[in-house]
Amino acid sequence: MQAGRFFDEPPDDDQELPETAVLRVLWMTAQGMVWPWLLQSMCRKDAIKRALEAELIWAPVGDHLGYHITDAGRRRIMDWYQDNRPGTGPDDNAHVWRAVTMR
């Protein structure tokens, strides 16, 4: 299954955008997946939009500077990482770890 196809699916009308989708945008941006075509193929478009609106990432500038993570976005993903990195919590966090990092 191609990652973009999974993440492009909009949430159900009754379901709010999961926080893990926004964390995934932050993770991918922090890992250097900054080019629009790359980030959009690996993350949900509504999550990218939410991260932009919350000023957790900034939009690309011109053709040579892709998305970039803001200080607020960096703090948020680092706080999440500290609480969820492998070996620090219960095994039931493993599904969240995989959803955010694809690892």
Secondary structure, 3 states (H helix, E strand, C coil): CCHHHHHHCCCCCCCCCCHHHHHHHHHHHHCCCCCHHHHHHHCCHHHHHHHHHCCCEECCECCCECCEECHHHHHHHHHHHHHHCCCCCCHHHHHHHHHHHCC
